[in-house]
Amino acid sequence: HTAILTAAGQFSFDVSPFVEAKKQVEESNYALKYQIGKTRKSPDRKYSASVWCDFDTQFRTELVVTRSDGSECCRYQFATTDDSSIGQLQWHGNEKVHVPLTAASGGAYWACSLDGTYSFVFPKSEGGSAHDLYRHATMLLDGPWVMPDRESGLRLLERAADAGYKHAIRRLQVLQHNEDLNSVAGSGE
């Protein structure tokens, strides 16, 4: 910071942006966090929602919903990605926010409700296509964009395998084999 101020002084640059940046960094306790897109108000104007990316050691993306008085209503850490994969949030009624995942085709999004629930939705898998069920499952199991949800991912993987999708069948076999190995190693046999 000192070097920038010195150089700015030598070249007659305005130093106020640097001073303001330093102030913001200090006020945020040196947190590496930025907002993705715009803050959006609910249709009834009682809530505001915004998406934030925190990237101290890894990317963590969260939705923050506040009441009109500024108090926090809810906060969801929903993704492990940066702003290049996240679209502009949209309110669906007064109680639900959708945040699009732009990194994957298929219209995927996170549906976050003010009642404390959220889910990752991949509309293409809702048609029951084994391939799309498998894609949805691997997003939930592996990421990189979605917070891991092993239980939901396995359910979708089993549905894809039941439909005869060979990649899903193979993945379930590998997972079962690994679990068998872990249980043997844990039992001391």
VMD Tcl script that draws the C-alpha trace (Angstrom):
set ca {
  {0.00 0.00 0.00}
  {2.80 2.40 0.88}
  {4.54 1.75 -2.44}
  {1.34 2.44 -4.36}
  {0.79 5.71 -2.50}
  {4.39 6.75 -3.13}
  {4.16 5.96 -6.84}
  {0.79 7.69 -7.11}
  {2.27 10.80 -5.52}
  {5.24 10.82 -7.91}
  {3.01 10.53 -10.96}
  {0.27 12.83 -9.63}
  {-2.38 10.10 -9.56}
  {-5.42 10.45 -7.37}
  {-4.68 8.39 -4.22}
  {-8.27 8.37 -2.91}
  {-9.20 5.03 -4.60}
  {-6.21 3.36 -2.92}
  {-7.05 4.86 0.46}
  {-10.67 3.74 0.09}
  {-9.62 0.22 -0.96}
  {-7.35 -0.08 2.08}
  {-10.19 1.10 4.33}
  {-12.57 -1.52 2.87}
  {-10.02 -4.31 3.27}
  {-9.39 -3.34 6.89}
  {-13.13 -3.03 7.64}
  {-13.73 -6.52 6.24}
  {-10.97 -7.85 8.52}
  {-8.95 -8.75 5.41}
  {-11.62 -11.19 4.22}
  {-11.37 -12.07 0.53}
  {-15.03 -11.77 -0.36}
  {-16.99 -10.15 -3.16}
  {-20.57 -9.96 -4.34}
  {-21.66 -11.81 -7.49}
  {-24.26 -9.94 -9.49}
  {-26.78 -7.53 -8.06}
  {-28.78 -7.61 -4.86}
  {-32.42 -8.36 -5.71}
  {-35.51 -7.52 -3.66}
  {-38.40 -9.96 -3.29}
  {-41.59 -9.01 -5.16}
  {-43.21 -7.91 -1.86}
  {-40.04 -5.88 -1.03}
  {-39.75 -7.54 2.42}
  {-36.44 -9.29 1.63}
  {-33.23 -8.71 -0.30}
  {-31.04 -11.50 -1.62}
  {-27.43 -11.40 -2.72}
  {-24.79 -13.96 -3.69}
  {-21.28 -13.74 -2.24}
  {-18.07 -15.53 -3.10}
  {-15.49 -16.09 -0.37}
  {-12.12 -17.31 -1.57}
  {-9.61 -17.48 1.25}
  {-8.39 -21.07 0.75}
  {-11.04 -22.33 -1.67}
  {-14.09 -20.88 -3.38}
  {-17.25 -20.93 -1.29}
  {-20.38 -19.29 -2.62}
  {-23.33 -18.38 -0.48}
  {-26.72 -16.77 -0.76}
  {-27.57 -14.21 1.92}
  {-31.17 -13.09 2.43}
  {-31.89 -10.09 4.63}
  {-35.13 -8.56 5.87}
  {-36.09 -5.00 4.95}
  {-34.75 -3.83 8.33}
  {-31.29 -5.21 7.39}
  {-31.33 -8.21 9.75}
  {-30.26 -11.54 8.29}
  {-33.07 -13.95 7.48}
  {-31.04 -16.89 6.17}
  {-27.69 -17.82 4.68}
  {-26.92 -20.81 2.46}
  {-23.48 -21.98 1.45}
  {-24.51 -23.71 -1.74}
  {-21.55 -23.92 -4.09}
  {-17.82 -24.39 -4.41}
  {-17.22 -22.13 -7.38}
  {-16.45 -18.59 -8.38}
  {-18.50 -15.98 -10.21}
  {-17.76 -17.45 -13.65}
  {-20.21 -20.29 -12.95}
  {-23.01 -18.41 -11.22}
  {-25.82 -16.53 -12.96}
  {-27.98 -13.68 -11.66}
  {-30.30 -14.76 -8.83}
  {-34.05 -14.58 -9.39}
  {-36.93 -14.49 -6.95}
  {-39.73 -17.01 -7.51}
  {-42.57 -15.63 -5.49}
  {-41.82 -14.01 -2.12}
  {-40.34 -17.09 -0.44}
  {-37.92 -18.71 -2.89}
  {-34.73 -17.68 -4.69}
  {-33.19 -19.46 -7.68}
  {-29.48 -19.09 -8.42}
  {-28.53 -20.44 -11.87}
  {-25.45 -22.58 -12.47}
  {-24.18 -21.33 -15.82}
  {-21.17 -23.66 -15.99}
  {-23.25 -26.71 -16.96}
  {-25.82 -27.01 -19.72}
  {-29.28 -28.17 -18.77}
  {-30.69 -25.21 -16.85}
  {-29.30 -26.25 -13.45}
  {-29.96 -23.98 -10.47}
  {-30.09 -23.89 -6.70}
  {-33.55 -23.37 -5.20}
  {-33.29 -21.71 -1.79}
  {-36.37 -21.14 0.37}
  {-36.79 -18.78 3.29}
  {-37.92 -21.74 5.42}
  {-34.32 -22.98 5.58}
  {-34.34 -25.55 2.79}
  {-32.37 -25.59 -0.42}
  {-31.69 -28.03 -3.20}
  {-29.72 -28.33 -6.40}
  {-32.11 -28.73 -9.32}
  {-31.11 -30.12 -12.71}
  {-34.30 -29.95 -14.83}
  {-32.95 -32.26 -17.54}
  {-32.82 -35.13 -15.02}
  {-36.47 -34.68 -14.10}
  {-37.43 -36.29 -17.42}
  {-35.89 -39.55 -16.20}
  {-33.19 -39.84 -18.88}
  {-30.55 -42.20 -17.48}
  {-27.76 -40.05 -18.92}
  {-29.13 -36.88 -17.30}
  {-29.74 -38.68 -14.00}
  {-26.09 -39.74 -14.11}
  {-24.92 -36.18 -14.87}
  {-27.00 -34.85 -11.97}
  {-25.64 -37.56 -9.67}
  {-22.02 -36.84 -10.57}
  {-22.52 -33.12 -9.95}
  {-23.80 -33.94 -6.47}
  {-21.10 -36.50 -5.78}
  {-18.06 -34.80 -7.35}
  {-18.78 -31.12 -7.87}
  {-16.86 -29.01 -8.68}
  {-19.70 -26.50 -8.58}
  {-22.09 -28.07 -6.10}
  {-21.73 -28.68 -2.38}
  {-21.44 -32.46 -2.00}
  {-24.67 -34.31 -1.27}
  {-23.73 -37.98 -1.19}
  {-27.17 -39.28 -0.23}
  {-29.02 -37.51 -3.06}
  {-26.21 -38.27 -5.50}
  {-26.36 -42.00 -4.71}
  {-30.15 -42.07 -5.11}
  {-29.85 -40.52 -8.58}
  {-26.96 -42.82 -9.47}
  {-29.05 -45.85 -8.49}
  {-31.95 -44.60 -10.63}
  {-29.60 -44.22 -13.61}
  {-28.18 -47.72 -12.99}
  {-31.70 -49.18 -12.67}
  {-32.42 -47.66 -16.10}
  {-29.42 -49.61 -17.47}
  {-26.94 -46.75 -17.86}
  {-23.57 -48.51 -18.00}
  {-21.52 -45.64 -16.50}
  {-23.86 -45.49 -13.50}
  {-23.68 -49.26 -13.05}
  {-19.89 -49.16 -13.15}
  {-19.68 -46.22 -10.77}
  {-21.93 -47.99 -8.26}
  {-19.75 -51.10 -8.51}
  {-16.62 -49.04 -7.83}
  {-18.27 -47.25 -4.90}
  {-19.45 -50.56 -3.44}
  {-15.98 -52.07 -3.87}
  {-14.40 -49.09 -2.10}
  {-16.91 -49.33 0.75}
  {-16.16 -53.05 1.06}
  {-12.44 -52.28 1.25}
  {-13.01 -49.58 3.86}
  {-15.17 -51.84 6.02}
  {-12.52 -54.61 5.87}
  {-9.76 -52.14 6.74}
  {-11.84 -50.72 9.59}
  {-12.59 -54.16 11.07}
  {-8.91 -55.11 11.28}
  {-9.26 -58.22 9.12}
}
mol new
graphics top color blue
foreach p $ca { graphics top sphere $p radius 0.5 }
foreach p [lrange $ca 0 end-1] q [lrange $ca 1 end] { graphics top cylinder $p $q radius 0.2 }
display resetview
